[in-house]
Amino acid sequence: MEFENNDATTIQNKRHWHEHINFFSQKSLEMLLEASGLKLLAIQKLDISDDFRNFQIQQVVAQK
């Protein structure tokens, strides 16, 4: 499952909210980097799903 589809069910099923957890699509990360004056060098998605939840971590390498 990817969060890029803005599926409201995904957000409603989130059990624990923490201020350091955010939901970004790849496009929104690219826009954030550009607005910050950073150049995107690489992006990688890691699937960390388990038997109960589906999650991805996006790792970004950027250069100023």
Biopython code that builds the backbone (N, CA, C, O; Angstrom):
import numpy as np
from Bio.PDB.StructureBuilder import StructureBuilder

atoms = [
    (1, "MET", "N", (0.852, -1.171, 0.000)),
    (1, "MET", "CA", (0.000, 0.000, 0.000)),
    (1, "MET", "C", (0.896, 1.231, 0.000)),
    (1, "MET", "O", (1.903, 1.268, 0.708)),
    (2, "GLU", "N", (0.544, 2.218, -0.775)),
    (2, "GLU", "CA", (1.267, 3.473, -0.799)),
    (2, "GLU", "C", (0.361, 4.557, -0.244)),
    (2, "GLU", "O", (-0.853, 4.525, -0.447)),
    (3, "PHE", "N", (0.946, 5.510, 0.452)),
    (3, "PHE", "CA", (0.187, 6.603, 1.027)),
    (3, "PHE", "C", (-0.106, 7.676, -0.012)),
    (3, "PHE", "O", (-0.858, 8.610, 0.265)),
    (4, "GLU", "N", (0.470, 7.561, -1.195)),
    (4, "GLU", "CA", (0.302, 8.578, -2.216)),
    (4, "GLU", "C", (-1.140, 8.703, -2.690)),
    (4, "GLU", "O", (-1.514, 9.729, -3.258)),
    (5, "ASN", "N", (-1.953, 7.679, -2.467)),
    (5, "ASN", "CA", (-3.321, 7.738, -2.963)),
    (5, "ASN", "C", (-4.250, 8.533, -2.043)),
    (5, "ASN", "O", (-5.432, 8.690, -2.350)),
    (6, "ASN", "N", (-3.727, 9.036, -0.914)),
    (6, "ASN", "CA", (-4.526, 9.838, 0.029)),
    (6, "ASN", "C", (-5.782, 9.099, 0.476)),
    (6, "ASN", "O", (-6.840, 9.710, 0.626)),
    (7, "ASP", "N", (-5.675, 7.826, 0.684)),
    (7, "ASP", "CA", (-6.793, 6.991, 1.100)),
    (7, "ASP", "C", (-7.199, 7.357, 2.529)),
    (7, "ASP", "O", (-6.421, 7.164, 3.464)),
    (8, "ALA", "N", (-8.406, 7.883, 2.699)),
    (8, "ALA", "CA", (-8.884, 8.296, 4.021)),
    (8, "ALA", "C", (-8.929, 7.128, 4.990)),
    (8, "ALA", "O", (-8.726, 7.321, 6.188)),
    (9, "THR", "N", (-9.188, 5.930, 4.506)),
    (9, "THR", "CA", (-9.234, 4.746, 5.368)),
    (9, "THR", "C", (-7.879, 4.490, 6.006)),
    (9, "THR", "O", (-7.806, 4.109, 7.174)),
    (10, "THR", "N", (-6.814, 4.694, 5.257)),
    (10, "THR", "CA", (-5.465, 4.514, 5.786)),
    (10, "THR", "C", (-5.245, 5.416, 6.991)),
    (10, "THR", "O", (-4.713, 4.978, 8.011)),
    (11, "ILE", "N", (-5.647, 6.653, 6.875)),
    (11, "ILE", "CA", (-5.463, 7.598, 7.970)),
    (11, "ILE", "C", (-6.371, 7.249, 9.142)),
    (11, "ILE", "O", (-5.945, 7.342, 10.293)),
    (12, "GLN", "N", (-7.600, 6.855, 8.880)),
    (12, "GLN", "CA", (-8.533, 6.490, 9.950)),
    (12, "GLN", "C", (-8.069, 5.250, 10.707)),
    (12, "GLN", "O", (-8.343, 5.118, 11.899)),
    (13, "ASN", "N", (-7.373, 4.345, 10.034)),
    (13, "ASN", "CA", (-6.918, 3.115, 10.670)),
    (13, "ASN", "C", (-5.619, 3.288, 11.443)),
    (13, "ASN", "O", (-5.159, 2.348, 12.091)),
    (14, "LYS", "N", (-5.023, 4.465, 11.386)),
    (14, "LYS", "CA", (-3.800, 4.733, 12.128)),
    (14, "LYS", "C", (-4.123, 4.718, 13.606)),
    (14, "LYS", "O", (-4.954, 5.499, 14.069)),
    (15, "ARG", "N", (-3.477, 3.840, 14.351)),
    (15, "ARG", "CA", (-3.812, 3.651, 15.762)),
    (15, "ARG", "C", (-3.077, 4.611, 16.698)),
    (15, "ARG", "O", (-3.659, 5.097, 17.668)),
    (16, "HIS", "N", (-1.833, 4.881, 16.419)),
    (16, "HIS", "CA", (-1.022, 5.707, 17.310)),
    (16, "HIS", "C", (-0.427, 6.859, 16.517)),
    (16, "HIS", "O", (0.316, 6.639, 15.560)),
    (17, "TRP", "N", (-0.746, 8.071, 16.904)),
    (17, "TRP", "CA", (-0.198, 9.245, 16.231)),
    (17, "TRP", "C", (0.959, 9.778, 17.059)),
    (17, "TRP", "O", (0.854, 9.917, 18.278)),
    (18, "HIS", "N", (2.039, 10.067, 16.400)),
    (18, "HIS", "CA", (3.217, 10.641, 17.044)),
    (18, "HIS", "C", (3.631, 11.851, 16.218)),
    (18, "HIS", "O", (3.562, 11.826, 14.989)),
    (19, "GLU", "N", (4.050, 12.882, 16.882)),
    (19, "GLU", "CA", (4.359, 14.112, 16.162)),
    (19, "GLU", "C", (5.513, 13.969, 15.180)),
    (19, "GLU", "O", (5.651, 14.798, 14.281)),
    (20, "HIS", "N", (6.343, 12.946, 15.326)),
    (20, "HIS", "CA", (7.462, 12.787, 14.402)),
    (20, "HIS", "C", (7.111, 11.905, 13.201)),
    (20, "HIS", "O", (7.959, 11.692, 12.334)),
    (21, "ILE", "N", (5.907, 11.398, 13.133)),
    (21, "ILE", "CA", (5.474, 10.582, 12.004)),
    (21, "ILE", "C", (4.630, 11.451, 11.086)),
    (21, "ILE", "O", (3.666, 12.085, 11.517)),
    (22, "ASN", "N", (5.006, 11.470, 9.819)),
    (22, "ASN", "CA", (4.291, 12.277, 8.843)),
    (22, "ASN", "C", (4.016, 11.439, 7.608)),
    (22, "ASN", "O", (4.691, 10.441, 7.354)),
    (23, "PHE", "N", (3.028, 11.852, 6.853)),
    (23, "PHE", "CA", (2.673, 11.163, 5.629)),
    (23, "PHE", "C", (3.001, 12.064, 4.445)),
    (23, "PHE", "O", (2.440, 13.151, 4.309)),
    (24, "PHE", "N", (3.907, 11.610, 3.594)),
    (24, "PHE", "CA", (4.311, 12.355, 2.421)),
    (24, "PHE", "C", (4.251, 11.448, 1.205)),
    (24, "PHE", "O", (4.603, 10.271, 1.278)),
    (25, "SER", "N", (3.813, 11.991, 0.112)),
    (25, "SER", "CA", (3.955, 11.287, -1.157)),
    (25, "SER", "C", (5.346, 11.630, -1.699)),
    (25, "SER", "O", (5.990, 12.567, -1.225)),
    (26, "GLN", "N", (5.792, 10.881, -2.673)),
    (26, "GLN", "CA", (7.087, 11.185, -3.273)),
    (26, "GLN", "C", (7.067, 12.588, -3.870)),
    (26, "GLN", "O", (8.042, 13.329, -3.750)),
    (27, "LYS", "N", (5.969, 12.950, -4.507)),
    (27, "LYS", "CA", (5.844, 14.275, -5.121)),
    (27, "LYS", "C", (5.925, 15.379, -4.060)),
    (27, "LYS", "O", (6.587, 16.395, -4.273)),
    (28, "SER", "N", (5.261, 15.185, -2.932)),
    (28, "SER", "CA", (5.305, 16.223, -1.899)),
    (28, "SER", "C", (6.707, 16.354, -1.303)),
    (28, "SER", "O", (7.128, 17.459, -0.962)),
    (29, "LEU", "N", (7.435, 15.243, -1.173)),
    (29, "LEU", "CA", (8.817, 15.324, -0.707)),
    (29, "LEU", "C", (9.688, 16.077, -1.704)),
    (29, "LEU", "O", (10.522, 16.895, -1.314)),
    (30, "GLU", "N", (9.495, 15.799, -2.991)),
    (30, "GLU", "CA", (10.252, 16.504, -4.024)),
    (30, "GLU", "C", (9.980, 18.005, -3.965)),
    (30, "GLU", "O", (10.905, 18.809, -4.084)),
    (31, "MET", "N", (8.722, 18.383, -3.781)),
    (31, "MET", "CA", (8.359, 19.794, -3.700)),
    (31, "MET", "C", (8.949, 20.450, -2.443)),
    (31, "MET", "O", (9.401, 21.594, -2.493)),
    (32, "LEU", "N", (8.944, 19.731, -1.328)),
    (32, "LEU", "CA", (9.515, 20.240, -0.084)),
    (32, "LEU", "C", (11.021, 20.469, -0.225)),
    (32, "LEU", "O", (11.544, 21.492, 0.218)),
    (33, "LEU", "N", (11.709, 19.513, -0.844)),
    (33, "LEU", "CA", (13.146, 19.666, -1.061)),
    (33, "LEU", "C", (13.437, 20.863, -1.960)),
    (33, "LEU", "O", (14.334, 21.659, -1.680)),
    (34, "GLU", "N", (12.675, 20.981, -3.033)),
    (34, "GLU", "CA", (12.873, 22.098, -3.960)),
    (34, "GLU", "C", (12.636, 23.435, -3.259)),
    (34, "GLU", "O", (13.411, 24.376, -3.434)),
    (35, "ALA", "N", (11.569, 23.519, -2.470)),
    (35, "ALA", "CA", (11.257, 24.754, -1.747)),
    (35, "ALA", "C", (12.342, 25.082, -0.722)),
    (35, "ALA", "O", (12.536, 26.247, -0.373)),
    (36, "SER", "N", (13.044, 24.065, -0.243)),
    (36, "SER", "CA", (14.112, 24.258, 0.741)),
    (36, "SER", "C", (15.457, 24.538, 0.089)),
    (36, "SER", "O", (16.453, 24.753, 0.780)),
    (37, "GLY", "N", (15.490, 24.536, -1.240)),
    (37, "GLY", "CA", (16.739, 24.788, -1.946)),
    (37, "GLY", "C", (17.646, 23.581, -2.029)),
    (37, "GLY", "O", (18.851, 23.724, -2.238)),
    (38, "LEU", "N", (17.087, 22.396, -1.867)),
    (38, "LEU", "CA", (17.875, 21.170, -1.923)),
    (38, "LEU", "C", (17.642, 20.437, -3.235)),
    (38, "LEU", "O", (16.552, 20.493, -3.804)),
    (39, "LYS", "N", (18.670, 19.755, -3.706)),
    (39, "LYS", "CA", (18.589, 18.975, -4.940)),
    (39, "LYS", "C", (18.441, 17.496, -4.577)),
    (39, "LYS", "O", (19.273, 16.942, -3.857)),
    (40, "LEU", "N", (17.402, 16.876, -5.068)),
    (40, "LEU", "CA", (17.170, 15.452, -4.823)),
    (40, "LEU", "C", (18.187, 14.625, -5.595)),
    (40, "LEU", "O", (18.277, 14.732, -6.818)),
    (41, "LEU", "N", (18.949, 13.804, -4.889)),
    (41, "LEU", "CA", (19.928, 12.920, -5.515)),
    (41, "LEU", "C", (19.405, 11.495, -5.644)),
    (41, "LEU", "O", (19.669, 10.818, -6.638)),
    (42, "ALA", "N", (18.662, 11.042, -4.634)),
    (42, "ALA", "CA", (18.126, 9.675, -4.662)),
    (42, "ALA", "C", (16.963, 9.574, -3.692)),
    (42, "ALA", "O", (16.900, 10.285, -2.689)),
    (43, "ILE", "N", (16.042, 8.673, -4.013)),
    (43, "ILE", "CA", (14.920, 8.379, -3.121)),
    (43, "ILE", "C", (14.657, 6.887, -3.191)),
    (43, "ILE", "O", (14.692, 6.289, -4.267)),
    (44, "GLN", "N", (14.394, 6.291, -2.038)),
    (44, "GLN", "CA", (14.168, 4.846, -1.966)),
    (44, "GLN", "C", (13.002, 4.586, -1.022)),
    (44, "GLN", "O", (12.912, 5.189, 0.047)),
    (45, "LYS", "N", (12.118, 3.692, -1.417)),
    (45, "LYS", "CA", (10.992, 3.304, -0.572)),
    (45, "LYS", "C", (11.285, 1.935, 0.034)),
    (45, "LYS", "O", (11.667, 1.001, -0.671)),
    (46, "LEU", "N", (11.103, 1.829, 1.339)),
    (46, "LEU", "CA", (11.287, 0.568, 2.044)),
    (46, "LEU", "C", (9.951, 0.104, 2.595)),
    (46, "LEU", "O", (9.285, 0.850, 3.313)),
    (47, "ASP", "N", (9.557, -1.099, 2.273)),
    (47, "ASP", "CA", (8.314, -1.680, 2.783)),
    (47, "ASP", "C", (8.602, -2.280, 4.147)),
    (47, "ASP", "O", (9.429, -3.185, 4.264)),
    (48, "ILE", "N", (7.930, -1.787, 5.181)),
    (48, "ILE", "CA", (8.124, -2.317, 6.533)),
    (48, "ILE", "C", (6.802, -2.868, 7.087)),
    (48, "ILE", "O", (6.535, -2.790, 8.286)),
    (49, "SER", "N", (6.001, -3.413, 6.203)),
    (49, "SER", "CA", (4.698, -3.949, 6.590)),
    (49, "SER", "C", (4.863, -5.180, 7.474)),
    (49, "SER", "O", (5.853, -5.906, 7.384)),
    (50, "ASP", "N", (3.873, -5.392, 8.325)),
    (50, "ASP", "CA", (3.823, -6.617, 9.118)),
    (50, "ASP", "C", (2.461, -7.278, 8.898)),
    (50, "ASP", "O", (1.752, -6.937, 7.951)),
    (51, "ASP", "N", (2.102, -8.206, 9.754)),
    (51, "ASP", "CA", (0.843, -8.926, 9.579)),
    (51, "ASP", "C", (-0.389, -8.054, 9.835)),
    (51, "ASP", "O", (-1.499, -8.429, 9.455)),
    (52, "PHE", "N", (-0.205, -6.911, 10.466)),
    (52, "PHE", "CA", (-1.332, -6.077, 10.855)),
    (52, "PHE", "C", (-1.415, -4.756, 10.102)),
    (52, "PHE", "O", (-2.506, -4.221, 9.903)),
    (53, "ARG", "N", (-0.259, -4.224, 9.679)),
    (53, "ARG", "CA", (-0.231, -2.895, 9.073)),
    (53, "ARG", "C", (0.646, -2.888, 7.832)),
    (53, "ARG", "O", (1.532, -3.729, 7.672)),
    (54, "ASN", "N", (0.385, -1.932, 6.963)),
    (54, "ASN", "CA", (1.204, -1.733, 5.773)),
    (54, "ASN", "C", (1.818, -0.344, 5.838)),
    (54, "ASN", "O", (1.107, 0.660, 5.880)),
    (55, "PHE", "N", (3.148, -0.296, 5.846)),
    (55, "PHE", "CA", (3.859, 0.972, 5.932)),
    (55, "PHE", "C", (5.020, 0.992, 4.959)),
    (55, "PHE", "O", (5.546, -0.048, 4.563)),
    (56, "GLN", "N", (5.401, 2.184, 4.589)),
    (56, "GLN", "CA", (6.608, 2.401, 3.809)),
    (56, "GLN", "C", (7.390, 3.547, 4.435)),
    (56, "GLN", "O", (6.819, 4.504, 4.958)),
    (57, "ILE", "N", (8.707, 3.424, 4.369)),
    (57, "ILE", "CA", (9.595, 4.513, 4.758)),
    (57, "ILE", "C", (10.249, 5.003, 3.479)),
    (57, "ILE", "O", (10.712, 4.209, 2.661)),
    (58, "GLN", "N", (10.282, 6.302, 3.317)),
    (58, "GLN", "CA", (10.961, 6.878, 2.158)),
    (58, "GLN", "C", (12.267, 7.493, 2.651)),
    (58, "GLN", "O", (12.276, 8.373, 3.511)),
    (59, "GLN", "N", (13.366, 7.009, 2.085)),
    (59, "GLN", "CA", (14.680, 7.546, 2.421)),
    (59, "GLN", "C", (15.087, 8.490, 1.289)),
    (59, "GLN", "O", (14.942, 8.172, 0.109)),
    (60, "VAL", "N", (15.597, 9.651, 1.678)),
    (60, "VAL", "CA", (15.948, 10.675, 0.713)),
    (60, "VAL", "C", (17.402, 11.083, 0.913)),
    (60, "VAL", "O", (17.868, 11.267, 2.038)),
    (61, "VAL", "N", (18.105, 11.218, -0.207)),
    (61, "VAL", "CA", (19.439, 11.803, -0.206)),
    (61, "VAL", "C", (19.340, 13.088, -1.023)),
    (61, "VAL", "O", (18.930, 13.075, -2.183)),
    (62, "ALA", "N", (19.724, 14.196, -0.393)),
    (62, "ALA", "CA", (19.627, 15.491, -1.060)),
    (62, "ALA", "C", (20.912, 16.273, -0.830)),
    (62, "ALA", "O", (21.681, 15.998, 0.090)),
    (63, "GLN", "N", (21.116, 17.249, -1.691)),
    (63, "GLN", "CA", (22.334, 18.065, -1.620)),
    (63, "GLN", "C", (21.948, 19.538, -1.692)),
    (63, "GLN", "O", (21.049, 19.926, -2.439)),
    (64, "LYS", "N", (22.644, 20.344, -0.903)),
    (64, "LYS", "CA", (22.399, 21.784, -0.933)),
    (64, "LYS", "C", (23.215, 22.436, -2.023)),
    (64, "LYS", "O", (23.143, 23.651, -2.205)),
]
sb = StructureBuilder()
sb.init_structure("model")
sb.init_model(0)
sb.init_chain("A")
sb.init_seg("    ")
for serial, (resi, resn, name, xyz) in enumerate(atoms, 1):
    if name == "N":
        sb.init_residue(resn, " ", resi, " ")
    sb.init_atom(name, np.array(xyz, "f"), 0.0, 1.0, " ", f" {name:<3s}", serial, name[0])
structure = sb.get_structure()
